[in-house]
Amino acid sequence: MPYGKNPGLEKVLLCDGPGYFVFPSPDQLPEMKGQACLVVKYPRRVIIGRERYNYFILFYPLRR
Protein backbone atom coordinates (compact mmCIF):
# COMPACT_ATOMS: atom_id res chain seq x y z
CA MET A 1 0.00 0.00 0.00
CA PRO A 2 2.21 2.83 -1.24
CA TYR A 3 -0.19 5.52 0.04
CA GLY A 4 -0.87 3.90 3.41
CA LYS A 5 -3.81 1.96 4.82
CA ASN A 6 -6.30 4.80 4.57
CA PRO A 7 -5.33 7.18 1.72
CA GLY A 8 -7.48 10.19 0.99
CA LEU A 9 -9.33 10.26 -2.33
CA GLU A 10 -10.77 13.36 -3.93
CA LYS A 11 -12.82 12.99 -7.10
CA VAL A 12 -12.36 15.75 -9.69
CA LEU A 13 -13.78 16.40 -13.15
CA LEU A 14 -11.12 16.88 -15.82
CA CYS A 15 -11.77 17.14 -19.56
CA ASP A 16 -15.35 15.91 -19.08
CA GLY A 17 -14.18 12.78 -17.29
CA PRO A 18 -13.53 11.74 -13.70
CA GLY A 19 -10.13 11.81 -12.10
CA TYR A 20 -8.89 11.18 -8.58
CA PHE A 21 -6.32 12.83 -6.37
CA VAL A 22 -4.77 10.26 -4.02
CA PHE A 23 -3.33 11.70 -0.81
CA PRO A 24 -1.22 9.58 1.54
CA SER A 25 -2.24 8.59 5.04
CA PRO A 26 0.28 9.02 7.90
CA ASP A 27 1.42 5.39 7.61
CA GLN A 28 2.60 5.82 4.00
CA LEU A 29 5.64 3.72 3.07
CA PRO A 30 8.90 5.52 3.96
CA GLU A 31 10.26 5.36 0.40
CA MET A 32 7.09 7.07 -0.87
CA LYS A 33 6.95 9.63 1.97
CA GLY A 34 5.20 12.80 0.93
CA GLN A 35 4.22 11.55 -2.53
CA ALA A 36 0.67 11.83 -3.86
CA CYS A 37 -0.80 11.28 -7.32
CA LEU A 38 -3.52 12.20 -9.79
CA VAL A 39 -5.15 9.37 -11.78
CA VAL A 40 -7.16 10.07 -14.94
CA LYS A 41 -8.51 7.57 -17.48
CA TYR A 42 -7.52 8.31 -21.06
CA PRO A 43 -10.47 8.82 -23.45
CA ARG A 44 -8.93 6.04 -25.56
CA ARG A 45 -6.19 3.55 -24.81
CA VAL A 46 -2.74 5.00 -25.46
CA ILE A 47 -0.01 2.86 -27.00
CA ILE A 48 3.62 3.77 -26.34
CA GLY A 49 6.04 1.35 -27.94
CA ARG A 50 4.56 -2.06 -27.22
CA GLU A 51 2.81 -1.03 -24.01
CA ARG A 52 -0.87 -0.08 -23.74
CA TYR A 53 -2.08 2.38 -21.13
CA ASN A 54 -5.61 3.13 -19.94
CA TYR A 55 -4.70 5.64 -17.23
CA PHE A 56 -2.52 8.72 -16.93
CA ILE A 57 -0.88 8.88 -13.50
CA LEU A 58 0.90 12.02 -12.37
CA PHE A 59 3.05 11.53 -9.27
CA TYR A 60 3.91 14.64 -7.28
CA PRO A 61 5.53 15.54 -3.95
CA LEU A 62 3.45 17.21 -1.28
CA ARG A 63 4.91 20.19 0.50
CA ARG A 64 5.07 19.69 4.23
Secondary structure by P-SEA (a helix, b strand, c coil): cccccbbbbbbbbcccbbbbbbbbccccccccccccbbbbbcccccccccccccbbbbbbbbcc
